[in-house]
Amino acid sequence: QNEDAQAALETAAAQNAAALSEAEAARLAEAAAAERLREKLENADAELTAMTLALETQRKEAEDTLTLLAAARAAKETLDAELAAALAETETLEATQADRAELRAKLADALAAKLAAENRAEAELSDAEKQAALLDAARSELAQEEAATAAAQRQTELLNQQVAALRGQLGELQSLLDDAVARDAAKEVQLQSLGSDLNTALARVAAEERRRAELEAAERARLEAETKNLEQYRSEFFGRLRALLGNQEGVRIEGDRFVFSSEVLFPPGAATLSADGRGEIAKVAGILRNIAADIPPEIDWVIRVDGHTDNQPLSGLGEFADNWELSQARALSVVKYMINFLGIAPERLAANGFGQYQPVASGNTEAARAQNRRIELKLTER
């Protein structure tokens, strides 16, 4: 029985030793992995410093665990030595029952120590598993941080490229701005020059306007004076005609016009002055020559001879096709007689024909038509 117990004890001790060797190998592998992880964490970016410190703490705890495992292995070796000594003592003490009882006690103590060591080893294994889980989590976090760091680096590179592009655009905009500033400066100089030229031009225009206004005022004053003077000579001219012709039938003064009935100057339907008509026109020309000598040369006067007819249409078979031609021919006949036979300058005469379209009397009576058949003389300005 002692041999069986001893064999069982040795088997259990061997199993424990194997288990401890495997655990020690695992712990050593984990320690090596932790060391590599620590080295990797030490070279990580500054942003992972806090995690590195946490992993360092975990590494230290793993090392403590390995230390405990080493102590357990040392305790196993001590137990093995004790077992060997116990076996030796068993061989020497088999003879006596007392020695066997002592051996059983030692074996029981050794077995209790072994169980305690196994319990400690199991506890240490649980702690090691926890440390391994923590190490796996730390590796995962480290991988995530490295991925985030790589993404941040890519983002930083992209931002650097964008900043470089923006700097290039900024340089182009600055060039455009400098060019625009230069053009604005040139335009400002040009505007100042144009403003100076404009002011000069405006001053010239103002001077011209003042000069023109002065000339216009002088011209108006001159024309008013001439008109006043011409009105004076017109009054004198018509006054002398009135005194000379008196209340002769067929001769009248209407406003600023001296009016002859056509019958006084022409035969019916004709445009050739009658003998009496030439005499009447000669009277007018004589007075006009006397008045013309007194009219100042700056007054540009003219005698306007206007021919008018009644509204009776011509047959069209005679010398004149209509009243337009008859009125014009009569006015022209008076003008030519005054030029050719009475010595009136042609530039002082004008002939106009109005036909029946400017009547002085309305209605279709013979008296009204007689008033509308007329030759008007008007002293006026050109």
Helices and strands as residue ranges (DSSP letters): H 2-42, G 46-48, H 49-93, H 97-245, E 251-254, E 257-261, H 262-265, H 275-294, E 301-308, H 323-340, G 346-348, E 349-353, H 366-372, E 374-381
